[in-house]
């Protein structure tokens, strides 16, 4: 097992230090899960956040146990002994010009609704970062809905991910309380853990972007607007939510085809893209 690098003058705080600070700010303790009773804590969080229409579970306990036993990752965030957030990941592989590369695929991460916007998601991800580095894994990959502003800000500003890839309706139909009836368009987050950008983000030194300032500096910039709260729109105005889905999908497809890439978000939560050199 490989230990996380200690604090260094180059990066500042260590990954363990980032996690400790995040846990303190969120008022939680995040711990890895292994046995069935602990894994059931995570399963219950997932089932509350993504309730299935037929009352079934999102992921069976025996499957979670098998994933962890095979080298995967599960965790829960606890406050006063109560699990209020959870994450599940498994080891994956990607192939590039240099050959096969091992990464951790973060499949599920959730926080109970009444505890959102309390930095708990950041604490879960920073625990996952420490775990991955301890196990010799330097990259974590996951998908996220491009319409959800809070996820875009978490990923791009607080964590410092690179966005590489976009798939239309990636998961197909999902019959749960969040995704039901909505195409599952997804962006791909690549969290390359041992980079200056990630260290800066995890230490709170990465900021939202001002497209005007970037254009004045001579950079070719696009801004893609996002709805204020797509989750609320889905339930309150589904036709408007569907229009946003198509609008953002078409904007992203056109931008990526034109050689642009997402580099951050504005202070209001819109995507900022720059043409690749």
GIQUI-V532108 format. One record per residue. N is the residue number from 0. PHI is phi in whole degrees, -180 to 180 (NA if undefined). BURIAL is # if it has 16 or more other ideal C-beta (glycine too) atoms within 10 Angstrom, else .. D_LAST is the distance of its C-alpha to the last C-alpha in whole Angstrom. Layout:
n=N phi=PHI burial=BURIAL d_last=D_LAST
n=N phi=PHI burial=BURIAL d_last=D_LAST
This chain:
n=0 phi=NA burial=. d_last=39
n=1 phi=-98 burial=. d_last=36
n=2 phi=-82 burial=. d_last=37
n=3 phi=-67 burial=# d_last=34
n=4 phi=-62 burial=. d_last=33
n=5 phi=-72 burial=. d_last=35
n=6 phi=-57 burial=. d_last=34
n=7 phi=-136 burial=. d_last=32
n=8 phi=-60 burial=. d_last=31
n=9 phi=-66 burial=. d_last=27
n=10 phi=-104 burial=# d_last=27
n=11 phi=91 burial=. d_last=30
n=12 phi=-66 burial=# d_last=32
n=13 phi=-77 burial=# d_last=32
n=14 phi=-56 burial=# d_last=32
n=15 phi=-64 burial=# d_last=35
n=16 phi=-66 burial=# d_last=35
n=17 phi=-61 burial=# d_last=33
n=18 phi=-64 burial=# d_last=35
n=19 phi=-59 burial=# d_last=38
n=20 phi=-65 burial=# d_last=37
n=21 phi=-67 burial=# d_last=35
n=22 phi=-63 burial=# d_last=39
n=23 phi=-64 burial=. d_last=41
n=24 phi=-66 burial=. d_last=39
n=25 phi=-85 burial=# d_last=39
n=26 phi=70 burial=. d_last=43
n=27 phi=-135 burial=# d_last=42
n=28 phi=-125 burial=. d_last=43
n=29 phi=-104 burial=# d_last=40
n=30 phi=-139 burial=. d_last=42
n=31 phi=-69 burial=. d_last=41
n=32 phi=-117 burial=# d_last=44
n=33 phi=-138 burial=. d_last=46
n=34 phi=-81 burial=. d_last=49
n=35 phi=-63 burial=. d_last=50
n=36 phi=-66 burial=. d_last=51
n=37 phi=-68 burial=# d_last=48
n=38 phi=-62 burial=# d_last=46
n=39 phi=-66 burial=# d_last=48
n=40 phi=-59 burial=# d_last=47
n=41 phi=-67 burial=# d_last=43
n=42 phi=-59 burial=# d_last=44
n=43 phi=-65 burial=# d_last=46
n=44 phi=-61 burial=# d_last=43
n=45 phi=-59 burial=# d_last=41
n=46 phi=-70 burial=# d_last=44
n=47 phi=-73 burial=. d_last=44
n=48 phi=-72 burial=# d_last=41
n=49 phi=-120 burial=# d_last=40
n=50 phi=-67 burial=# d_last=44
n=51 phi=-79 burial=. d_last=45
n=52 phi=-61 burial=. d_last=47
n=53 phi=-94 burial=. d_last=49
n=54 phi=82 burial=. d_last=50
n=55 phi=-79 burial=. d_last=48
n=56 phi=-86 burial=. d_last=46
n=57 phi=-72 burial=# d_last=42
n=58 phi=-150 burial=# d_last=43
n=59 phi=-68 burial=. d_last=46
n=60 phi=-60 burial=. d_last=47
n=61 phi=-68 burial=. d_last=48
n=62 phi=-69 burial=. d_last=44
n=63 phi=-61 burial=# d_last=43
n=64 phi=-61 burial=# d_last=45
n=65 phi=-65 burial=. d_last=44
n=66 phi=-62 burial=# d_last=41
n=67 phi=-68 burial=# d_last=41
n=68 phi=-62 burial=. d_last=44
n=69 phi=-85 burial=. d_last=41
n=70 phi=108 burial=. d_last=39
n=71 phi=-83 burial=# d_last=37
n=72 phi=-132 burial=# d_last=37
n=73 phi=-142 burial=# d_last=39
n=74 phi=-151 burial=# d_last=40
n=75 phi=-142 burial=# d_last=41
n=76 phi=-100 burial=# d_last=41
n=77 phi=-115 burial=# d_last=45
n=78 phi=-128 burial=. d_last=46
n=79 phi=53 burial=. d_last=50
n=80 phi=80 burial=. d_last=50
n=81 phi=-101 burial=. d_last=49
n=82 phi=-75 burial=# d_last=46
n=83 phi=-121 burial=# d_last=43
n=84 phi=-156 burial=# d_last=40
n=85 phi=-158 burial=# d_last=39
n=86 phi=-146 burial=# d_last=36
n=87 phi=-140 burial=# d_last=36
n=88 phi=-147 burial=# d_last=34
n=89 phi=-136 burial=# d_last=34
n=90 phi=-78 burial=# d_last=32
n=91 phi=-130 burial=# d_last=30
n=92 phi=-138 burial=. d_last=28
n=93 phi=-128 burial=. d_last=25
n=94 phi=-115 burial=. d_last=24
n=95 phi=-135 burial=. d_last=21
n=96 phi=-63 burial=. d_last=20
n=97 phi=-91 burial=. d_last=22
n=98 phi=115 burial=. d_last=25
n=99 phi=-87 burial=. d_last=27
n=100 phi=-129 burial=. d_last=26
n=101 phi=-86 burial=. d_last=28
n=102 phi=-138 burial=# d_last=27
n=103 phi=-101 burial=# d_last=29
n=104 phi=-96 burial=# d_last=29
n=105 phi=-85 burial=# d_last=30
n=106 phi=-84 burial=# d_last=32
n=107 phi=-139 burial=# d_last=34
n=108 phi=-149 burial=# d_last=34
n=109 phi=-148 burial=# d_last=36
n=110 phi=-131 burial=# d_last=38
n=111 phi=-56 burial=# d_last=41
n=112 phi=-55 burial=. d_last=41
n=113 phi=-72 burial=. d_last=43
n=114 phi=-112 burial=# d_last=41
n=115 phi=-71 burial=. d_last=38
n=116 phi=61 burial=. d_last=36
n=117 phi=-124 burial=# d_last=38
n=118 phi=71 burial=# d_last=35
n=119 phi=-72 burial=# d_last=36
n=120 phi=-59 burial=# d_last=33
n=121 phi=-62 burial=# d_last=32
n=122 phi=-63 burial=# d_last=35
n=123 phi=-61 burial=# d_last=34
n=124 phi=-68 burial=# d_last=31
n=125 phi=-71 burial=# d_last=31
n=126 phi=-65 burial=# d_last=35
n=127 phi=-62 burial=# d_last=33
n=128 phi=-62 burial=# d_last=30
n=129 phi=-60 burial=# d_last=33
n=130 phi=-60 burial=# d_last=35
n=131 phi=-61 burial=# d_last=32
n=132 phi=-65 burial=# d_last=31
n=133 phi=-63 burial=. d_last=35
n=134 phi=-102 burial=. d_last=35
n=135 phi=74 burial=. d_last=32
n=136 phi=-111 burial=# d_last=29
n=137 phi=-107 burial=# d_last=26
n=138 phi=-141 burial=# d_last=24
n=139 phi=-120 burial=# d_last=26
n=140 phi=-122 burial=# d_last=24
n=141 phi=-156 burial=# d_last=26
n=142 phi=-109 burial=# d_last=25
n=143 phi=-149 burial=# d_last=26
n=144 phi=-69 burial=# d_last=27
n=145 phi=-66 burial=# d_last=24
n=146 phi=-87 burial=# d_last=27
n=147 phi=-91 burial=# d_last=28
n=148 phi=-61 burial=# d_last=27
n=149 phi=-64 burial=. d_last=29
n=150 phi=-71 burial=# d_last=27
n=151 phi=-61 burial=# d_last=24
n=152 phi=-67 burial=# d_last=24
n=153 phi=-57 burial=# d_last=26
n=154 phi=-68 burial=# d_last=23
n=155 phi=-88 burial=# d_last=20
n=156 phi=-101 burial=# d_last=22
n=157 phi=-79 burial=# d_last=25
n=158 phi=-110 burial=# d_last=24
n=159 phi=77 burial=# d_last=20
n=160 phi=-73 burial=# d_last=19
n=161 phi=-98 burial=# d_last=16
n=162 phi=-100 burial=# d_last=16
n=163 phi=-127 burial=. d_last=16
n=164 phi=115 burial=. d_last=18
n=165 phi=-148 burial=# d_last=20
n=166 phi=-129 burial=. d_last=23
n=167 phi=-80 burial=. d_last=26
n=168 phi=50 burial=. d_last=29
n=169 phi=-59 burial=. d_last=28
n=170 phi=-94 burial=. d_last=32
n=171 phi=71 burial=. d_last=34
n=172 phi=-70 burial=. d_last=37
n=173 phi=-124 burial=# d_last=38
n=174 phi=-97 burial=. d_last=41
n=175 phi=-137 burial=. d_last=41
n=176 phi=-68 burial=# d_last=41
n=177 phi=-103 burial=. d_last=38
n=178 phi=-100 burial=. d_last=36
n=179 phi=-57 burial=. d_last=39
n=180 phi=82 burial=. d_last=39
n=181 phi=-120 burial=# d_last=35
n=182 phi=-57 burial=# d_last=32
n=183 phi=-96 burial=. d_last=30
n=184 phi=-64 burial=# d_last=27
n=185 phi=-142 burial=# d_last=25
n=186 phi=-91 burial=# d_last=21
n=187 phi=-109 burial=# d_last=21
n=188 phi=-94 burial=# d_last=21
n=189 phi=-117 burial=. d_last=20
n=190 phi=-100 burial=# d_last=22
n=191 phi=-89 burial=# d_last=21
n=192 phi=-68 burial=# d_last=24
n=193 phi=-103 burial=. d_last=24
n=194 phi=-120 burial=. d_last=21
n=195 phi=-56 burial=. d_last=21
n=196 phi=-61 burial=. d_last=19
n=197 phi=-69 burial=# d_last=22
n=198 phi=-60 burial=# d_last=25
n=199 phi=-65 burial=. d_last=24
n=200 phi=-63 burial=# d_last=24
n=201 phi=-68 burial=# d_last=27
n=202 phi=-92 burial=. d_last=28
n=203 phi=79 burial=. d_last=28
n=204 phi=-104 burial=. d_last=25
n=205 phi=-102 burial=# d_last=22
n=206 phi=-118 burial=. d_last=22
n=207 phi=-65 burial=. d_last=22
n=208 phi=-108 burial=# d_last=19
n=209 phi=-109 burial=. d_last=20
n=210 phi=-58 burial=# d_last=17
n=211 phi=-63 burial=. d_last=19
n=212 phi=-62 burial=. d_last=18
n=213 phi=-67 burial=# d_last=15
n=214 phi=-69 burial=. d_last=15
n=215 phi=-62 burial=. d_last=17
n=216 phi=-77 burial=. d_last=15
n=217 phi=92 burial=. d_last=12
n=218 phi=-93 burial=. d_last=10
n=219 phi=-89 burial=. d_last=10
n=220 phi=-123 burial=# d_last=12
n=221 phi=-123 burial=# d_last=14
n=222 phi=-124 burial=# d_last=18
n=223 phi=-114 burial=# d_last=20
n=224 phi=-76 burial=. d_last=23
n=225 phi=-120 burial=# d_last=26
n=226 phi=-69 burial=# d_last=29
n=227 phi=-62 burial=. d_last=31
n=228 phi=-150 burial=. d_last=33
n=229 phi=-66 burial=# d_last=33
n=230 phi=-64 burial=# d_last=35
n=231 phi=-67 burial=. d_last=38
n=232 phi=-62 burial=# d_last=37
n=233 phi=-57 burial=# d_last=38
n=234 phi=-90 burial=. d_last=41
n=235 phi=-93 burial=. d_last=42
n=236 phi=-147 burial=. d_last=40
n=237 phi=-59 burial=. d_last=39
n=238 phi=-67 burial=. d_last=38
n=239 phi=-68 burial=. d_last=36
n=240 phi=-60 burial=# d_last=34
n=241 phi=-64 burial=. d_last=34
n=242 phi=-65 burial=. d_last=32
n=243 phi=-63 burial=# d_last=30
n=244 phi=-56 burial=# d_last=29
n=245 phi=-69 burial=. d_last=28
n=246 phi=-62 burial=. d_last=26
n=247 phi=-70 burial=# d_last=24
n=248 phi=-58 burial=# d_last=23
n=249 phi=-65 burial=. d_last=23
n=250 phi=-65 burial=# d_last=20
n=251 phi=-67 burial=# d_last=18
n=252 phi=-60 burial=. d_last=18
n=253 phi=-66 burial=. d_last=17
n=254 phi=-65 burial=# d_last=14
n=255 phi=-65 burial=# d_last=13
n=256 phi=-65 burial=. d_last=14
n=257 phi=-87 burial=. d_last=12
n=258 phi=89 burial=. d_last=9
n=259 phi=-91 burial=# d_last=9
n=260 phi=-138 burial=. d_last=10
n=261 phi=-75 burial=# d_last=13
n=262 phi=-117 burial=# d_last=13
n=263 phi=168 burial=# d_last=17
n=264 phi=-131 burial=# d_last=20
n=265 phi=-80 burial=# d_last=21
n=266 phi=-63 burial=. d_last=25
n=267 phi=-90 burial=. d_last=26
n=268 phi=100 burial=# d_last=25
n=269 phi=-84 burial=# d_last=22
n=270 phi=-74 burial=# d_last=19
n=271 phi=-114 burial=# d_last=16
n=272 phi=-124 burial=# d_last=12
n=273 phi=-128 burial=# d_last=9
n=274 phi=-70 burial=. d_last=6
n=275 phi=-65 burial=. d_last=4
n=276 phi=-80 burial=. d_last=0
